[in-house]
Structure formats: C-alpha cells, structure tokens
Amino acid sequence: MTQVRISDDALALACGADAVAAEFARLGCSVERVSSWGMHWLEPLVEIDGLGWGPVGVGDVAAILAGDSDKRIGHIATHPFLASQQRLTFARAGKTRPLSLDDYAATGGWAGLNRARSLAPELVVAEVTASGLRGRGGAGFPAGIKWETVRTASLGPTRLRKYIVCNADEGDSGTFADRMLMEGDPFALLEGMAIAAHAVGADRGYIYVRSEYPHAIAKLNAAIGLAAPQLAPFEVEVRVGAGAYVCGEETSLLNSLEGKRGEVRAKPPLPALAGLFGCPTVVNNVLTLAAIPHILFEGGAAHYDSHGIARSKGTMPIQIAGNVKYGGLYETAFGVTLHELVHAIGGGTASGRPVKAVQVGGPLGAYIAPGQFDIAFDYEAYTAAEALIGHGGIVVFDGSADMGRLARFAMEFCAAESCGKCTPCRIGATRGVELIDRIRAGAAADPVSALPQMHNAPKAPRSRDEDVALLEDLCDTMKGGSLCALGGFTPYPVLSALRNWPDDFKSGDF
C-alpha cells in the first residue's frame, strides 16, 4: 500500500490539504498527517518515499499515483530551499507526526530534559547562558540572565511559588513560526518549559495563545495530556487570549493571565522578581523555549554558540512573507543578509516588479530600502540601523507600495491597539495619523486655529516642512516616553518611510 505524507499545518489546511488527503485515502493509499516542511508556496505538499509534489489539488492525485504528474519537485530533503538551511529548532519539521510520542522520542525528544534533571539547577542555567541564546520574541534579552534572576529570587509571604509563562501571542504581520512550532512540534515547547521549570524551581506553567490559533490550541492541549508523565511534577495549562496586540508585551500578558485588563505595567518591578500573581516568573516566547532542548543535549551549548555572529548566537527561524515568490520558514544562523533572504532564497517579488522595501520585525519594524540589504541579520547591526529584528518576520513590498500610506497605518495600528496606559502612545499615535494626513494632503489649515486664541491673535498655518518636523518630534517623544514597545517602536516604520521615500508623503489617498 502506498504511504502518503501530507501536512496538517493550518496553512496546508487552508490550501485544501484535507481534501487532497481524503482523495488519496479514497484511492486506497495510507495517509499520514505530519508537520509542515515550511515551503508554503508548495502547499499542499505531498510526500511519497521521500519524493515531493506540490502544490497539489484533488485533481492532481490520480496523476501522481500514475507517475505522470508535472507537480513533482524531486527529493524534498534536498530541495534548495531546505538544503541551505541550518535547522535546530525546526529539525523535525516535515518529518514527524505532531502528536506521536514515538516519533518525538525517536528524534531525540526528552533527551534534553533527562540531562537537565541530572544536573543541578544552577548548572542548567549556566549551560543556557553559555549557549548565547537571546529571547526570540523581539527584545533579544539573554535568556540565561533572565533565568538566573528567577532562580535566585527569594520566596516569601506574597511570593509563594515560581512560574514559567510561554508568550505564544504571536501577532506580528508576516510571522508564523510560533504557530508552526505549536502545531507541528508541540512536545519540543513543553520540554523546553519543563527544563526551564527545573532550572528556576517552578512547578507550574502557562502557555498564553491568541484565540486566532485554534489548531495550535487543540494540538497543545492534546500534547499536554499525552506528555504529562514525562513533564511531571511540572504542570502546564493553555490559556487563550482575545487577540489584543498589546498582550504580546510581557506585563500586559501577565495582567491578562490574572484575569485583568491587558494593560502594560510600569517596571520595576521586573516580572522575573514580581511577575504572575506577584511571583518570580520566567516569560519567554515559543521559539526561545523550543530552542532549549537542543541546547541541553551533550555539547549542545557549545554547538549552539558556534552558530551566528558577534552577540547574536544560534539560529533564527526567519519567516519570509509578503510579495515574494517563495514564502515560508527559513531557519539559519544569524549573519545572513536581507539580499540573500529576499532574492536568493525568496526569489524576489511574486509580481515580478522590483523590490521597493522590506519590513523586518512586524508592524512596528522599520522599512528597509534595497540600499540597506547588505545589513547582517544581527541584533546590534539592526539597532545601529534604527531597525529591529523582532520575531524574525520579513514582509516584502514591490514598487507599487505607497510608503506614506504604510507609515500612516503604523500610527493607526498603534492608536487602535494601545492599552491606553501612557500618554505618548495613547495620544501620540492619534496625533500622528492626523499629521501624516496633513502632510500627504499638503493642508495649510491648522486644526487648532479654530480654537479660541488669547487676545484674538491670528495664528499662522504651519507649512509642510513644519508638519514634517512636528511629526519627527512626536516620534521622538513616543520613542523615549512610551511605557512599552508598542508606542516606543511605532516611530520606526514612520521615520524609515519618511527618510527613504519622502515623495510618498507628498500626496495620496488615506
């Protein structure tokens, strides 16, 4: 009987994978549902004896089985998109059944946890520190330092226990690595959380997932039930968020977990000392925790540290999206350039037009112009270029993109998603939308001129150049005065668009 492997990843399902699987089953094949390889432009991707076909529709099934389909792509594992990657976090992608404990154990699952539990907690933290792993959620803070802070935090009358919280509130545009990991390799996330729990002395953990990820939620809950004996005495629970973007910020997330309004907390105190329910808490994102089992293999820390450049160590699952020919997940060591990612790997734009800009780091990331495409994927290099890596998502735009309109969207997005806690974010984003509208319209009237003036003195309208200067000043205030990254990073796309494409601010629709 012919055995066929087809992904049950949410993207594959959206492209019709269930119907394709049903057709293979109807024709007498044995169908196995596996994780996604991450080559999204080929989904639904069908694998038979290591060979691949894609994208496959129901009408292609008979031809594939007859051996005369034009959808054949050759051996999947040696496909150029995969062969050039350095997969550590996504080493099992496309190869294992997501909820098979046998598959997980056969591919090194639980080895990291078993080794960690044979070591003293401080040695586990030292190993994570030595690996150079930094938080993959956006800030890039060293994971080992955060863990050590929680490990050494004292308990007391109001600090009764320690917690591990996984931030799975993936909401950046063009990002999907968290979802792929939770749907395709959920045991790896649970193993990473259990290692963290042993390292810092926690006995309970939570995974905070946005409600828009129903397949990930179902997979996680099933995986927790199956893996309970391996995880014990550590207990994990999935909590579902309502999709507020600001809850991706760790203190807003903690408030939401506690049943409160998703609102940013002022720091200090840091969550590592007074986090969930006032207790010391490790808050890491999905990709950070999923990297931990590999690091705890024998020699894993040194191997992990051997990848990357400067202070950006290990690998990064980069998500290539937008107007690009070959979109998907590309995991590689830090140091790769945007030119490689967009042109050599992504194949350029799907439209065939020249690339105009790439936004890296989600909706609050800077728009990077082609002249900057030699910048290395490195935290410090991006900071120096007034940009951010964020969660590793890159979105490609071709020459038809209106950068003034996209800059306006950043301010509009911030105004809609602000928790309202601080004035620079709450009011600044609204004023930013108004300013960009005035600049693009070339308006001469000042909106405050209609207000009563002292001594009835006439107020001269601002010029366009004055409005641009005011927008830049507003952005500077938001960057320095906002409580969290939502308000602090919103100026990045605005200022980068204004700097690189000033003509796109001269006129346009709103």
C-alpha positions in Angstrom: 0.0 0.0 0.0 1.3 3.4 -1.0 2.0 5.6 2.1 1.4 9.3 1.6 2.5 12.0 3.9 0.6 15.4 4.0 0.9 18.2 6.5 -1.9 19.1 8.8 -0.5 22.5 9.4 -3.1 25.3 9.4 -1.7 26.8 6.2 -1.8 23.5 4.4 -5.4 23.0 5.6 -6.3 26.5 4.3 -4.9 25.4 0.9 -7.0 22.3 0.8 -4.8 19.6 2.4 -7.7 17.7 4.0 -9.5 17.3 0.6 -6.2 16.0 -1.0 -5.6 13.6 1.9 -9.2 12.3 1.6 -8.7 11.7 -2.2 -5.5 9.7 -1.6 -7.3 7.6 1.1 -10.3 7.1 -1.3 -7.9 5.6 -3.9 -6.5 3.1 -1.4 -3.4 4.9 0.0 -2.3 5.0 3.6 -2.3 8.7 4.6 -0.1 10.0 7.4 -0.5 13.6 8.6 2.8 15.2 9.5 4.2 18.7 10.4 4.9 21.2 7.6 8.3 21.5 5.9 7.7 25.3 5.8 7.8 25.6 2.0 4.5 27.4 1.9 4.3 28.2 -1.8 4.1 24.4 -2.4 1.3 23.6 0.0 -0.5 21.2 0.0 2.8 19.4 -0.3 2.6 15.6 -0.8 5.4 13.2 0.0 5.8 9.6 -1.1 9.0 7.7 -0.4 10.9 11.0 0.1 9.7 12.5 -3.2 7.5 15.6 -3.2 4.7 17.1 -5.3 3.2 20.5 -4.9 1.1 22.4 -4.8 -1.3 19.6 -5.1 -5.1 19.8 -5.7 -7.6 17.0 -5.7 -7.4 16.8 -9.5 -3.7 16.0 -9.3 -3.9 12.9 -7.1 -4.6 10.3 -9.9 -1.7 11.6 -12.0 0.7 11.5 -9.0 -0.2 7.8 -8.4 0.1 7.1 -12.1 3.6 8.6 -12.1 2.9 11.3 -14.8 2.3 14.4 -12.7 4.0 17.7 -13.6 3.9 18.8 -9.9 6.9 16.6 -8.9 9.7 18.6 -7.2 12.1 15.8 -6.5 13.5 14.7 -3.2 12.1 17.1 -0.6 15.0 16.9 1.9 17.5 18.0 -0.8 15.3 20.9 -2.2 17.5 24.0 -2.4 15.2 25.9 -0.1 15.8 23.3 2.6 19.3 22.2 1.8 20.8 25.6 2.6 19.1 25.9 6.0 20.6 25.2 9.4 17.6 23.8 11.2 17.9 23.3 15.0 14.6 24.5 16.4 12.7 23.1 13.4 14.8 20.0 12.9 11.7 17.8 13.0 9.6 20.0 10.6 8.0 17.8 7.9 9.5 14.6 9.4 7.3 13.7 12.4 3.7 13.4 13.4 3.0 16.3 15.7 1.2 14.2 18.4 3.3 11.0 18.2 5.3 10.4 21.3 7.1 7.6 19.5 8.2 10.0 16.7 9.3 12.6 19.2 11.4 10.1 21.3 12.9 8.6 18.2 14.2 12.0 17.1 15.9 12.9 20.4 12.9 14.1 22.3 13.2 14.2 26.1 17.0 13.8 26.0 17.5 17.4 26.9 15.0 17.2 29.8 16.6 14.0 31.1 20.0 15.5 31.0 18.8 18.8 32.7 17.2 16.8 35.5 20.5 15.1 36.1 22.2 18.5 36.7 21.9 21.0 39.5 19.6 23.9 38.5 22.5 26.4 38.5 24.4 24.2 36.0 21.4 24.2 33.7 21.2 28.0 33.8 24.9 28.2 33.2 24.5 26.0 30.1 21.8 28.2 28.7 23.9 31.3 29.4 26.9 29.7 27.7 24.8 29.0 24.6 24.3 32.7 24.0 20.6 32.2 23.5 18.7 35.5 23.5 14.9 35.9 23.6 13.4 35.3 20.2 10.3 37.3 20.9 11.8 40.7 19.9 13.8 42.2 22.7 16.8 39.9 22.4 17.4 39.8 26.1 19.8 37.0 27.2 17.7 34.0 28.3 20.3 32.8 30.9 20.3 36.1 32.7 16.5 36.1 33.0 16.5 32.5 34.3 19.2 33.2 36.8 17.3 36.2 38.2 14.2 34.0 38.7 16.3 31.1 40.1 17.9 33.3 42.8 14.7 35.2 43.6 13.5 34.6 47.1 10.1 33.5 48.1 8.0 34.8 51.0 4.6 35.7 52.2 3.5 37.2 48.9 5.8 35.2 46.6 4.6 31.7 47.1 5.9 30.0 44.0 7.6 30.5 40.7 6.1 30.3 37.3 7.1 29.6 33.6 5.0 31.6 31.2 5.2 31.0 27.4 4.3 34.0 25.4 2.6 32.5 22.3 0.6 35.7 21.5 2.2 35.8 18.0 0.6 38.8 16.3 3.2 40.4 14.1 2.4 40.7 10.4 4.2 38.1 8.4 5.1 35.8 11.3 4.0 32.2 11.7 6.9 30.4 13.3 5.3 30.1 16.7 2.1 28.7 15.2 4.1 26.2 13.1 6.1 25.0 16.1 3.0 24.6 18.3 1.1 22.8 15.6 4.0 20.7 14.3 6.3 20.0 17.3 4.3 20.8 20.5 6.3 18.4 22.7 9.5 20.5 22.0 7.9 23.5 23.5 6.7 21.5 26.5 10.1 20.0 27.0 11.7 23.5 26.9 9.3 24.7 29.5 9.9 21.7 31.8 13.7 22.3 31.6 13.1 26.0 32.5 11.0 24.9 35.4 13.7 22.6 36.7 16.3 25.3 36.3 14.5 28.0 38.2 12.4 26.0 40.7 9.0 26.4 39.2 6.2 23.7 39.3 3.6 25.4 37.1 3.5 26.9 33.7 1.1 28.6 31.3 1.0 28.9 27.6 -0.8 32.1 26.5 -2.1 31.6 23.0 -4.2 34.0 20.9 -7.7 32.8 20.1 -7.0 33.1 16.3 -4.9 29.9 16.6 -7.5 27.2 17.2 -5.4 24.4 15.7 -2.4 25.3 17.8 -4.6 25.4 20.9 -6.0 21.9 20.2 -2.6 20.5 19.5 -1.1 21.9 22.7 -3.9 20.6 24.9 -3.6 17.1 23.3 0.2 17.2 23.7 -0.1 18.2 27.4 -2.3 15.2 28.1 0.0 12.8 26.3 3.2 14.1 27.8 2.0 14.5 31.4 4.1 11.6 32.7 7.3 13.0 31.1 6.6 16.5 32.4 5.7 15.6 36.0 5.9 17.1 38.5 5.7 20.2 36.3 2.2 21.1 35.2 1.2 23.2 32.2 -2.0 24.9 31.2 -3.1 26.6 28.0 -4.8 30.0 28.4 -6.5 31.7 25.4 -6.2 35.4 24.8 -8.7 37.6 23.0 -6.2 38.8 20.3 -5.1 42.1 21.8 -1.8 43.0 20.2 -0.5 44.7 23.3 -0.8 41.4 25.2 2.3 40.3 23.3 4.1 42.7 25.8 5.0 40.5 28.8 3.4 42.6 31.6 0.2 43.1 29.6 0.2 39.3 29.1 0.6 38.7 32.8 -2.3 41.0 33.6 -4.5 39.1 31.1 -3.4 35.8 32.7 -4.5 37.1 36.0 -8.0 37.9 34.6 -7.3 41.7 34.5 -7.4 44.1 31.6 -4.5 43.7 29.2 -2.6 46.8 30.3 1.1 47.5 30.5 2.7 47.5 34.0 5.4 50.0 34.9 8.8 48.5 35.6 10.3 47.9 38.1 9.5 45.5 39.5 10.6 43.2 36.7 8.4 40.1 36.0 11.5 38.0 36.9 11.0 39.2 40.5 7.3 40.0 40.7 5.5 38.6 37.7 2.4 36.4 37.6 0.4 36.9 40.8 3.3 38.8 42.2 5.7 35.8 42.0 9.0 35.4 40.2 8.2 34.4 36.6 10.2 33.4 33.5 8.4 34.9 30.5 9.9 33.5 27.2 8.4 33.2 23.8 7.8 29.9 21.9 11.0 29.9 19.8 13.1 30.7 22.9 11.7 27.8 24.9 11.7 25.4 21.9 15.5 26.0 21.4 16.2 24.9 24.9 16.0 21.1 24.4 18.7 21.2 21.7 21.0 23.3 24.0 20.7 20.8 26.8 22.0 17.9 24.6 25.5 16.8 25.3 27.7 19.5 24.0 24.6 21.4 22.8 25.5 24.7 24.3 28.9 24.8 22.5 27.2 23.7 19.3 24.5 26.3 19.6 27.1 29.0 20.3 29.1 28.0 17.3 26.3 29.3 15.0 25.8 33.0 14.4 27.9 36.2 14.7 29.1 38.5 17.5 26.4 38.6 20.3 23.7 37.1 18.1 24.2 33.3 18.6 22.4 30.3 17.4 19.8 30.1 14.6 16.8 32.2 13.9 13.6 30.8 12.2 13.1 33.6 9.7 9.6 33.9 8.2 9.5 35.2 4.6 6.2 36.7 3.6 4.5 39.4 1.6 5.0 40.0 -2.1 7.6 37.2 -2.5 7.8 34.2 -4.8 9.0 31.6 -2.3 7.4 32.4 1.0 7.9 30.2 4.0 10.0 29.4 7.1 13.8 29.6 6.7 15.9 28.7 9.7 19.5 29.7 9.6 22.3 31.1 11.7 22.5 34.9 12.4 24.5 36.8 9.9 22.5 36.2 6.7 21.8 39.3 4.7 18.4 40.7 3.5 19.6 40.4 0.0 20.2 36.7 0.4 16.8 36.3 2.1 14.8 38.3 -0.4 16.5 37.4 -3.7 18.5 34.2 -3.4 16.1 32.4 -1.1 12.8 34.2 -1.5 13.2 34.5 -5.3 12.3 38.2 -5.5 8.7 39.5 -5.7 5.8 37.3 -6.8 4.6 40.2 -9.0 7.9 40.4 -10.9 8.3 44.1 -10.1 11.5 45.4 -8.3 11.6 45.2 -4.6 10.8 48.6 -3.0 11.1 47.8 0.7 11.2 45.0 3.3 9.7 45.4 6.7 11.5 43.4 9.4 10.2 42.8 12.8 6.4 43.1 12.4 4.1 46.1 12.0 6.4 48.2 14.2 9.6 47.3 12.4 11.4 49.7 10.1 11.0 49.7 6.4 14.4 48.8 4.9 15.3 50.1 1.5 17.3 48.0 -1.1 20.4 50.1 -0.4 20.5 48.6 3.1 20.0 45.0 2.0 23.6 44.1 2.9 22.8 44.5 6.6 23.5 41.3 8.5 20.7 39.6 10.5 22.2 40.6 13.9 20.6 42.3 16.8 23.2 45.0 17.2 23.5 45.7 13.5 19.8 46.3 13.2 19.8 48.5 16.3 22.6 50.6 14.7 20.4 50.9 11.6 17.4 52.1 13.6 15.6 48.9 12.9 14.7 45.7 14.8 14.7 42.0 14.2 11.7 41.4 16.4 10.2 38.0 15.9 12.1 37.3 12.7 9.3 38.1 10.2 10.2 39.8 7.0 7.5 41.2 4.6 8.4 42.1 1.1 6.9 45.1 -0.9 7.2 45.8 -4.6 7.3 49.2 -6.4 3.6 49.6 -6.2 3.7 50.1 -2.4 2.7 53.5 -1.1 5.1 54.0 1.8 3.3 57.1 3.1 0.1 55.1 3.4 2.0 52.3 5.1 3.5 54.8 7.6 0.1 56.1 8.3 -1.1 52.5 9.0 1.6 52.1 11.7 0.2 55.1 13.6 -3.4 54.0 13.0 -2.5 50.5 14.2 -0.9 51.8 17.4 -3.9 54.1 18.1 -6.2 51.1 17.8 -4.1 48.6 19.8 -2.8 50.9 22.5 -3.8 49.8 26.0 -4.2 53.5 26.9 -1.8 53.4 29.9 0.6 56.1 28.8 0.0 59.4 27.0 2.8 59.2 24.3 1.3 56.0 22.9 -2.4 56.7 23.5 -2.5 60.3 22.3 0.7 60.4 20.2 -0.5 57.8 17.7 -3.8 59.6 17.1 -2.0 62.9 16.5 0.5 61.0 14.3 -2.3 59.9 12.0 -3.6 63.5 11.8 -0.1 64.8 11.0 0.5 62.3 8.2 -2.8 63.1 6.7 -2.0 66.8 6.7 1.5 66.2 5.2 0.1 64.0 2.4 -2.7 66.4 1.7 -0.5 69.4 1.7 -3.0 71.1 4.0 -2.4 74.6 5.1 -5.1 74.9 7.7 -4.1 74.3 11.3 -6.6 72.1 13.2 -6.0 74.2 16.3 -6.6 77.5 14.6 -10.3 77.1 15.1 -9.8 77.1 18.9 -10.2 80.4 20.9 -6.9 82.3 20.9 -5.6 84.6 23.6 -6.0 88.3 22.7 -7.7 87.1 19.5 -4.2 86.9 17.9 -4.3 85.3 14.4 -2.4 82.0 14.2 -0.3 81.4 11.1 -0.8 78.0 9.4 2.0 75.5 9.6 4.0 74.8 6.5 4.5 71.2 5.2 8.1 71.3 6.4 7.0 72.4 9.9 4.5 69.5 9.9 7.2 67.0 9.0 9.4 68.4 11.8 6.5 68.1 14.2 6.0 64.5 13.1 9.6 63.8 13.8 9.4 65.5 17.2 6.3 63.5 18.0 8.1 60.2 17.0 11.0 61.1 19.3 8.6 61.7 22.2 6.9 58.3 21.6 10.2 56.5 21.4 11.5 57.9 24.6 8.3 58.3 26.7 6.2 55.2 26.0 5.9 52.6 28.7 6.4 49.7 26.3 7.5 48.7 22.8 4.1 49.3 21.2 4.4 53.1 21.5 8.2 53.0 21.5 8.6 51.2 18.2 5.7 52.7 16.2 8.0 55.6 15.1 10.4 53.1 13.4 8.2 52.4 10.3 7.1 56.0 10.2 10.6 57.6 10.3 12.1 55.0 8.0 9.4 55.6 5.4 9.8 59.3 5.7 13.6 59.1 5.4 13.8 56.7 2.5 10.7 57.6 0.4 9.8 61.2 1.1 8.0 61.6 -2.2 5.4 59.1 -1.0 4.3 61.7 1.6 3.5 64.4 -0.9 0.1 63.3 -1.8 -2.2 60.2 -1.8 -5.3 58.5 -0.6 -5.9 58.0 3.1 
